[in-house]
Amino acid sequence: MGDRNGTAAQVADRVVEVADPEALRNVALVGPSGSGKTTLAEALARASGVLSRSGRVEDGTTVSDHDEIEQRQGRSVQLSVVPLDWEGVRVNLLDTPGHPDFLGELRAGLRAADAALFVVSAADGVDAGTRALWRECADVGTPRAIVLTHLDAVRADFDEMVALCQDAFGGADPDAVLPLHLPITGEPGADGHPPVTGLAALLTGQVVDYTAGRREVRPPQDGEVARLAGARERLIEGVIAESEDETLMDRYAAGTEVEAPLLVTDLEKAVAKAVFHPVLVAAPAAVDVEQALGTVEVLELVARGFPTPRERALPPVTTPDGKPRPGLTCDPSGPLVAEVVRLASDPYVGRVALVRVFSGTLRPDTAVHVCGHGLADRGHEDHDLDVRVGALTSPFGRHQRPLGQAVAGDLACVARLTGAETGDTLSDRADPLLMPPWELPDPLLPVPVRAHGKADEDRFSQGLAKLAAEDPTLRVEQNRATGQVVLWCLGEAHRDVALERLRGRFGVRVDTEEHRVELRETFAGPATGHGRHVKQSGGHGQYAVCEIAVEPLPVGSGVEFVDEVVGGAVPRQFIPSVEKGVRARAAAGLRGERPLVDVRVTLKDGKAHSVDSSDAAFQTAGALALREAAQEAGLRLLEPIAEVTVTVADEYVGAVLSDLSARRGRVLGTEQWEGGSTWVRAEVPERELGRYAVELRSLAHGSGGFTRRHLRHEPVPPQLAARMLEASG
């Protein structure tokens, strides 16, 4: 690989339609913000002839035509697709966001892709998030390669970066991660760092040279041969170790030269099987040429080494009611099964869906069944409906190019997909099918929102529903206990984008407020209460008297009511009235709006009038008796407690434990996990977890994540309770 000095096709005026999945490659660009993914995507598009050297096609479109939100944030916040053609192969590059707040978009890209290019900046190294994503891809067998960028940075060192990648990605077999090329460097510049001027291909022995300002292929010079020898030997051994031909190792060990084409073929097979992960070099901005340094080599690996859609197992399918169906294959003639990868709202054409076709062929103006199940925990109701799809287009930046069809394995944008949500399955109306949604990160940053003004109130609920339909990593919660509408997000950047989309796409202005947790109260000790409701004002009066005893119960007991009246002091028909009044008062709260829980209320005695007693009078008397008992015993404030499981790199366990202690957490235990990580389980007051999603990421340098679930309510320490009550007024 890397010995081709071909000329890319002229700038294309449209994307060539594909009829055979063998001619398709779907590749996700993965890496942290600043690693150079979008710059690499532009350079690959330029090298393939889709873009001119200016980065534009004839209509002015660029691959990095960001929307206004991305321009303001200065980073990618959504998945974008860059289709290009290379040597008869359509390559759909899925450029994914690098910020951890947009992990949902990245996982959507991985679902739609059949392989992944991990873009790693030589100036920054491999961060914890990239390591975690590598493990995710390894778990599902996604073929992967590494592209090193920013080798011209002052602190960049190629050999150190290769060793770092082997440590981060190689696991028990570092020789599964090896470079295909060695960078050739020129004279040091003003900063003392030599620029990368070419690449030496280890398998073919050819050198791609850019010193003349253009891409030229030449044999290695005398001083370069010795440097290549050791790295070439290790690469050949790594490729042969994964070869299906068991005789190659014997030939190589006997000193017989193994032909370069045979090695290249075995390398490509090993990459497609996800057992070998080559390291490539790209410097898309270093030389101002159409085929920038490393781009041709990346395209050749993608076209020849990455699998076709037919080589990847498809997700399982069921009927909408959950009955399993035989596994599908990537066959354009098979039953239609496609999946909505992401949604966006366009002011002119309405809702536009990016769709991956897994089986069958999707055509415009066709009636399909839309099935959405499995996201009830995110507030998405299961839905099944028949719709007629609109036009099919191929996305390119913000530009859409018409498509006549999208065959199995291809990606397309679909207009007018009314009622669909991200993750929904499209299938034939006569044979509805369902794919389970991909795993989504749990939104753990609460953002309470309210309509900014009266004009926004009418669109408020509808706007939130549309926003959640587009982005399933958002969760909208109507908290009845606190009365707040809470938008659960992945982080602050995710929050900012969601609020901007509410305003820009759906015309809804919202204000945020402080998140409130559901506080409750209970009795501090046993007490008695006397409730007397007597009114004589002419005509029919009101008369009810009751005596109660109240005692606190264990956490989670709720409110118990016991009748111990003897002798008919309270007539039997009014005892339920006392209970109703007690329970209503407890639910409404005795001070503020905090419900009373975990008490036993015993009705001991009372009095009634033959004419003036009534259901309403005894309800009022029961409530008054409960209030009096509370004044005698005093109330204790209860707060919700969550069980938290934190996953963090081993070196940050101490910092996490100290932080949990500062949050009044009780650590239940720790457990070593694979990949140099540790699980920490703790019980933490939910009040202390409001910004934990953001603060843990900072504390653990991006290596931390956590889950939470509500456990119970517990008493608040007295001094803190006093401050909380004072703050709430």
Steps between C-alpha positions, in 0.01 A plus 500: 500500500607857449683447168229640278556836337164518327307813417164544667192551290400848399266688729172315498176683444303230676550184702497186288219266602603154615309185405725239667592499873843364402581851375416666833709583807347669804771639727467698822764762581550478875716711728500779757433864418804658340644177365435610141208279389318762294824627347585142405153449352548810283844381389367155409216659303754719323727203426209308351404789274172585670640837613731741327819626668296789637284248681192576290302329230348688212198618701709642784425220745776394737525189713523720810194717435404507868170625630491813713519308827820325393648830390427657839625198695809466283462120474287229342186426699328259263570213267570596138555288190759556228446269199792458262614257232834323474602236246140403433405490868252735668633600841253651745708680762304559820669791675404467867522764775797467733355670808374248760169689530410375151575134560152416374583640154826305499329171588243566230789537256654173617162327455486621140864416426672171426848614604667785687799727451628618837659842449768567762691826533872444551505825695241384754529122525218255575238620746285284726188550286675367189621194692145433617362531146767263372382243754139551389597432139707198604203353686295491178789412268513825304808517274720793602804692383687793655588821317765717665468873436694810612840334470639843416422622853806588703445236767390227257710184474399221261669210681356609834152528348520152349602360839216691665249363249627147556455544875153658462361283221713185476400339829682172549637508143685825422600360158133521400559878480787585263577782254468442125730794425783691660499878465784660305603834649676801355731761648391644837305824479521812712346314794767231479251231401547327163192499273358179355577501126416145400408145593694177461270203433630205702346218296579628150821684584392806301523860624230761440684831480351851528820706504433628147157630602314209341449132566779289346582132550867395499724220628658548843836671519803332656456671835133401519542125435657419836232691689227305323646155561409446867153648475432306178604172659271553797208595274547194280509275806185666634317451169613141457395419858142586403513338156263223402789339309690300763792434261601865484665498843705193405610667177590820680687318779699309236614831349282480190383841381122539521362696207369850585161449323438189710585690819270784401215256437551333839522840668168604350335176615634545854371858512154394376487228770588758769805303616758750372485877536742695280639839594500756219628857479314797352599864480205646310596861563876470468532515120266697273434227243186319396625166631649609831748291691349170611156547342550259211631238742195541726263473204674186376471336839132594524419379148704179511535410867173598665204263464204543269153516660451136395792393719349642818233322704175697514323588826228250595143567393164412651138570427360809675358277775842347570485169312845413358550487125769318304817702462518731200783545254611811318301421186349775283228252397418399858227637728533869573660580835650844560569701813476870579851596608421862575230762444517869424232761440528707184292820479417433134454122466412412859651202676793338317626158609843351439433131437724193477350232279592156633289282267293556188486818295342829608340706225343847509125549518455154652267405785691346793426392856670699777552306823642649821530286813746470787548860616223523756758578769581820308139612485446373145174315460498191279355587161411329172380689195498488122645796311600583146863607476593806299807562289827315560822698503866448573630745763810708441561767762171687510429420137274216385548322167212300346509120515281265300531222756703381798598132497587279794815633666458860384413821683242753386302796627122459490261793490152519651542204736214625716472350847838329492755529779872427518550125531176403324490211252364537146363187336240381252140571603406140425783362717574739790834438672690651791868544580590557865643849557871538556630557852461861604688689771292593801438877536593593857511882502159642603396831340160627622335721236190715478345702221652848479172678437136446420573484128733203564259303719289374211805354320687390813387136530495443124850643460640278775335194344650576158841561654492165681383324181811626320742428783425188706788581737277775639232406750206727583355447848192656653582477871165509675659514845688825431284633215806545278545402137851354490709456187760233578818553294845341467687816596515875474588509129210264430273726706607811307433333165159374615391845616623660177310246293186564701524867418634480143316198357177501697461865597481427874688723744556347841651606830696263721470478877666320788427130519298394802496152647193347660525568874269334749440525875423265786438527874805538721327300774161384630231757575128546547268743330157641565287610210186702568289646220185660640304775327152630590388777266131449460347221307696179453825516704826299499616282785787251519758421770771235480800393704796337323839355593786519248824304502783491244555183295803360313600660170273396215197415714279775363198611704311244705160566658369295793154514658495442878177682580281320755142556606399679181653834604552560128222346294618231261399696192735788594817297573588487125444877497767549769738278303431694181573831673823366653626361170411817308684716752800266496517508118477880492766543769490654844752773427564593144417248229703207632279192551491326837601132486600206719254552787226299665192703591268337753152635559442468876185694582265774389157654516215544257172690478182330388415784259809712428764228449591426140764344277654842429511593868688185600744541210581847630532374859741224395720751319502734801592215735795402280625858491482529882689173547773625266542814710550284808746250356682707239576390144810352342594586142557203267703513179528249213802271492637348179717198446788612280740275309805687375736352242836675502861440398702348782721806548200718586330269750641690798376833369154354435478351849596832659247684288220257588579548867475877456155442347387319817524170316542159663733276299369141489797344325738501206572239235778470244381489142664421168705758318650665807170625639327474837134495601408703805156447655363758739180643642483875444229761571342596169535865595877456467481352149360797308822575308681174565488406129713806422720501809591129482618542142734778613611317814588179313642672189229354280543143624199499733137411449221403734150361531243583764172363630271625773515297821300666778460815709712556810510767775709807424761591766337760732739789426471450125122460528476835676696669221290332232175609664629854542603512135159375385326767708 
